[in-house]
Amino acid sequence: MKLYDWLFTGISGIIDIGTICNYCQYANSKGDDCMIKSAATPGVNLEEILNAVTHGVGSLLALIGLGALMAAAYIDGSVWHVVSFSIYGISLVLLYVASTLYHSFTNEKLKCIFKFLDHSAIYVLIAGNYTPFTLIPLHGTMGWTIFSVIWGLAIAGIIFQVFFVKRFKIFATLCYLFMGWLAVVMIKPLLATVPLEGIYWLIGGGLFYTVGAIFYLAQKIPYNHAIWHLFVLAGSIAHFVAVLKYILPIPVMG
């Protein structure tokens, strides 16, 4: 049994890969497949190489960041810091690893699986980004409410991906942006404990993701997906700074 067949069989026991691949077959029949199309390199999928490399670097940085977050939380934080920083760090790793794997394989079965995981990981990262902010500076009724809503939306988004992994791309992107910018409801209460500089890093990260989404949708721009990846990296770095530098020192009240 080939490695990709073994992986396909194993993962199929965890998630409904049949639904995903049935749609991929439908998409292929319409001339749409799971490969990234590059306007710059017809015949040579250089863009997929760049996509894999950019988020391969992101995977390495995310693993380093996860270690730094957990160490800092353990040394200088509370149990809430350890839990929320771990969730946030793991969500970063999942996003970048899933994306790297998706762009690294050409086998159609694996491509379908990793595309689903890649898009689902975006929802997980968005919710993961909220977690340190809701469980530490907003610890209490408001924090838990936002935490529950955003993770509920993330789960709904993942279920959506199961059935529509290659459809409604614009709608899915708008869902990502909507979930991300729901953070505006937290800004005023966050200012009570988070320094203004930390809010700037939080908003800056959101702006990086938003501008990147424009490139993500602009498929006629050469290397648009790789450019999107660079904006995702910038947004992740901005939010990482906000969490490690400005959320870590905040004690959990109550």
C-alpha positions as CSV (number, residue, x, y, z in Angstrom):
1,M,0.0,0.0,0.0
2,K,1.4,3.4,-1.0
3,L,2.0,6.0,1.7
4,Y,-0.7,8.3,0.5
5,D,-3.3,5.4,0.3
6,W,-2.4,4.5,3.9
7,L,-2.8,8.2,5.0
8,F,-6.1,8.4,3.1
9,T,-7.5,5.2,4.7
10,G,-6.4,6.3,8.2
11,I,-7.8,9.8,8.0
12,S,-11.0,8.6,6.4
13,G,-11.7,6.9,9.7
14,I,-11.6,10.2,11.5
15,I,-13.5,12.6,9.2
16,D,-15.9,12.1,6.3
17,I,-13.4,12.2,3.5
18,G,-16.0,10.6,1.2
19,T,-18.1,13.7,1.3
20,I,-15.0,15.9,0.6
21,C,-13.7,13.8,-2.3
22,N,-17.2,13.3,-3.8
23,Y,-17.3,17.1,-4.1
24,C,-13.7,17.1,-5.5
25,Q,-14.9,14.7,-8.2
26,Y,-17.8,17.0,-9.0
27,A,-15.5,20.0,-9.1
28,N,-13.1,18.2,-11.4
29,S,-16.0,17.4,-13.8
30,K,-16.6,21.1,-14.0
31,G,-13.0,21.9,-14.8
32,D,-12.1,22.8,-11.2
33,D,-9.6,20.8,-9.2
34,C,-7.8,21.1,-5.9
35,M,-4.6,22.6,-7.5
36,I,-3.8,26.2,-7.1
37,K,-3.8,27.9,-10.5
38,S,-1.0,30.4,-11.2
39,A,-1.5,33.2,-13.6
40,A,2.3,33.6,-13.7
41,T,3.5,30.0,-14.5
42,P,1.3,28.1,-16.9
43,G,2.7,24.6,-17.2
44,V,5.0,24.9,-14.2
45,N,3.4,25.2,-10.8
46,L,6.0,27.5,-9.4
47,E,3.3,29.1,-7.3
48,E,2.6,25.9,-5.4
49,I,6.3,25.7,-4.6
50,L,6.2,29.3,-3.2
51,N,3.0,28.5,-1.3
52,A,4.6,25.5,0.3
53,V,7.8,27.4,1.1
54,T,6.2,30.5,2.6
55,H,4.0,28.5,5.0
56,G,6.8,25.9,5.6
57,V,8.7,28.9,7.1
58,G,5.5,29.7,8.9
59,S,5.3,26.2,10.3
60,L,8.8,26.5,11.7
61,L,8.1,29.9,13.2
62,A,4.8,28.6,14.7
63,L,6.5,25.6,16.4
64,I,9.1,28.0,17.8
65,G,6.4,30.4,18.9
66,L,4.4,27.6,20.5
67,G,7.4,26.7,22.6
68,A,8.0,30.3,23.5
69,L,4.4,30.8,24.5
70,M,4.2,27.7,26.7
71,A,7.5,28.5,28.4
72,A,6.6,32.1,29.1
73,A,3.1,31.2,30.3
74,Y,4.5,28.5,32.6
75,I,7.2,30.8,34.0
76,D,5.4,34.1,34.3
77,G,1.7,33.3,34.0
78,S,-1.1,31.5,35.6
79,V,-2.9,28.3,34.6
80,W,-5.2,30.4,32.4
81,H,-2.1,31.7,30.6
82,V,-0.8,28.2,30.1
83,V,-4.2,26.9,28.8
84,S,-5.0,29.9,26.5
85,F,-1.5,30.3,25.2
86,S,-1.3,26.6,24.4
87,I,-4.6,26.7,22.5
88,Y,-3.4,29.8,20.6
89,G,0.0,28.3,19.8
90,I,-1.4,25.0,18.7
91,S,-3.9,26.7,16.4
92,L,-1.0,28.5,14.8
93,V,0.9,25.3,14.2
94,L,-2.2,23.5,12.8
95,L,-2.8,26.3,10.3
96,Y,0.7,26.5,9.0
97,V,1.3,22.7,8.9
98,A,-2.0,22.0,7.2
99,S,-1.3,24.7,4.6
100,T,2.2,23.5,4.0
101,L,1.0,19.9,3.5
102,Y,-1.8,21.0,1.2
103,H,0.6,22.9,-1.1
104,S,3.3,20.2,-0.9
105,F,1.4,17.2,-2.4
106,T,0.2,16.6,-6.0
107,N,-1.7,13.4,-5.3
108,E,-5.4,14.3,-5.7
109,K,-6.6,12.2,-2.7
110,L,-4.2,13.9,-0.4
111,K,-4.8,17.3,-2.0
112,C,-8.5,16.9,-1.1
113,I,-7.8,15.9,2.4
114,F,-5.3,18.7,3.1
115,K,-7.4,21.3,1.4
116,F,-10.2,20.5,3.8
117,L,-7.8,20.6,6.8
118,D,-6.2,23.8,5.5
119,H,-9.5,25.7,5.2
120,S,-10.8,24.3,8.5
121,A,-7.6,25.3,10.3
122,I,-8.3,28.9,9.4
123,Y,-11.5,28.8,11.5
124,V,-9.4,27.1,14.3
125,L,-6.8,29.9,14.1
126,I,-9.3,32.7,14.3
127,A,-10.9,31.1,17.4
128,G,-7.4,30.4,18.8
129,N,-6.5,34.1,18.4
130,Y,-9.5,35.1,20.5
131,T,-8.7,32.6,23.2
132,P,-5.9,34.5,25.2
133,F,-7.9,37.7,25.0
134,T,-11.2,36.2,26.2
135,L,-9.7,34.0,29.0
136,I,-7.3,36.5,30.4
137,P,-8.1,40.3,30.2
138,L,-11.8,39.6,29.6
139,H,-11.9,36.7,32.1
140,G,-15.5,36.6,33.3
141,T,-19.0,36.6,31.7
142,M,-18.1,38.7,28.7
143,G,-15.0,36.8,28.0
144,W,-16.6,33.4,28.2
145,T,-19.5,34.6,26.1
146,I,-17.2,35.7,23.3
147,F,-15.1,32.6,23.7
148,S,-18.2,30.4,23.3
149,V,-19.6,32.3,20.3
150,I,-16.4,32.4,18.4
151,W,-15.6,28.7,18.9
152,G,-19.2,27.9,18.0
153,L,-18.8,29.8,14.8
154,A,-15.5,28.0,14.1
155,I,-17.1,24.6,14.5
156,A,-20.0,25.7,12.2
157,G,-17.4,26.8,9.7
158,I,-15.6,23.5,9.8
159,I,-18.9,21.7,9.2
160,F,-19.5,24.0,6.3
161,Q,-16.1,23.0,4.9
162,V,-17.0,19.3,5.0
163,F,-19.8,19.9,2.5
164,F,-18.5,22.9,0.5
165,V,-14.7,22.6,0.6
166,K,-14.4,24.0,-3.0
167,R,-17.6,26.1,-3.2
168,F,-18.6,29.5,-2.1
169,K,-15.0,30.8,-1.8
170,I,-16.1,34.4,-1.5
171,F,-18.7,33.6,1.1
172,A,-16.2,31.5,3.1
173,T,-13.7,34.4,3.0
174,L,-16.3,36.9,4.2
175,C,-17.0,34.5,7.1
176,Y,-13.3,34.5,8.0
177,L,-13.3,38.3,8.0
178,F,-16.5,38.6,9.9
179,M,-15.3,36.3,12.6
180,G,-12.0,38.1,12.8
181,W,-13.5,41.6,13.0
182,L,-16.0,40.6,15.7
183,A,-13.1,41.5,17.9
184,V,-14.1,45.1,17.6
185,V,-16.7,44.4,20.4
186,M,-13.8,43.6,22.7
187,I,-11.7,46.8,22.1
188,K,-13.3,49.0,24.7
189,P,-13.3,46.5,27.5
190,L,-9.8,45.4,26.6
191,L,-8.5,48.9,27.0
192,A,-9.2,48.6,30.7
193,T,-6.3,46.2,31.1
194,V,-4.4,45.9,27.7
195,P,-2.0,48.8,26.9
196,L,-2.9,50.8,23.8
197,E,0.1,49.5,22.0
198,G,-1.2,45.9,22.4
199,I,-4.5,47.0,20.8
200,Y,-2.5,48.5,17.9
201,W,-0.8,45.1,17.3
202,L,-4.2,43.4,17.5
203,I,-5.8,45.7,15.0
204,G,-2.7,45.7,12.8
205,G,-2.8,41.9,12.6
206,G,-6.4,42.1,11.5
207,L,-5.5,44.6,8.8
208,F,-2.8,42.3,7.5
209,Y,-5.2,39.4,7.2
210,T,-7.9,41.6,5.6
211,V,-5.5,43.1,2.9
212,G,-4.2,39.6,2.3
213,A,-7.7,38.3,1.7
214,I,-8.0,40.7,-1.2
215,F,-5.0,39.0,-2.9
216,Y,-6.5,35.6,-1.9
217,L,-9.6,36.3,-4.0
218,A,-7.7,38.1,-6.8
219,Q,-6.8,35.0,-8.8
220,K,-5.7,36.9,-11.9
221,I,-2.8,38.5,-10.0
222,P,0.4,36.4,-10.5
223,Y,1.4,34.6,-7.3
224,N,-1.6,35.9,-5.5
225,H,-1.8,33.0,-3.2
226,A,1.9,33.3,-2.2
227,I,1.3,37.0,-1.5
228,W,-1.7,36.0,0.6
229,H,0.5,33.7,2.6
230,L,3.0,36.5,3.3
231,F,0.2,38.7,4.7
232,V,-1.0,35.8,6.8
233,L,2.5,35.5,8.2
234,A,2.6,39.2,9.0
235,G,-0.8,39.1,10.7
236,S,0.3,36.1,12.7
237,I,3.4,37.8,13.9
238,A,1.5,40.9,14.9
239,H,-1.0,38.9,16.9
240,F,1.9,36.9,18.4
241,V,3.5,40.1,19.7
242,A,0.2,41.3,21.1
243,V,-0.3,38.0,23.0
244,L,3.3,37.5,24.3
245,K,4.2,41.1,25.1
246,Y,0.9,42.6,26.2
247,I,-1.4,39.7,27.4
248,L,1.2,37.7,29.4
249,P,1.7,40.4,32.1
250,I,-2.0,40.7,32.8
251,P,-3.1,38.8,35.9
252,V,-6.4,36.9,35.7
253,M,-9.0,38.4,38.0
254,G,-11.6,36.2,39.6
